[in-house]
Amino acid sequence: MAYLLKLHREVEKQLSRIPHKQRERLVETMRSLRLDPRPHGSEHLQDELFRIRQGEYRIIYAVFDDEVVIVICKVTRRTEKTYRNLKALRDKALRELLK
C-alpha cells in the first residue's frame, strides 16, 4: 500500500534553496517514503514525527497510518536548531493533513 505524500508549503521554499544535485536526491528519498515510511536509518522523534538523513540534510516528516498519508514538514541542513520546537512541526503536519 502506497502512502499519499504531502509537502508543507514551506518545504517547497526550502527545497528551492538547495543545490540541484542534492535537491534531486532529497526528492528521491521523499518519494521512497511512500512505499516505506519508516525505512532503515529513520529515527522516531516524537508522536507521528520521524527524521531521515540524506547527506548533510535532514527530512522531518509525519506519518499518519490511519489516513495513509505522509506530510513532509521540514527539509534542512543539520544544525543545533533543526530539532527545536517539534510540537510546532507536528501542528503544521496536522494542519496540512486536514487540508
Helices and strands as residue ranges (DSSP letters): E 4-7, H 9-16, H 20-32, E 43-46, E 49-54, E 57-64, E 69-77, H 86-98
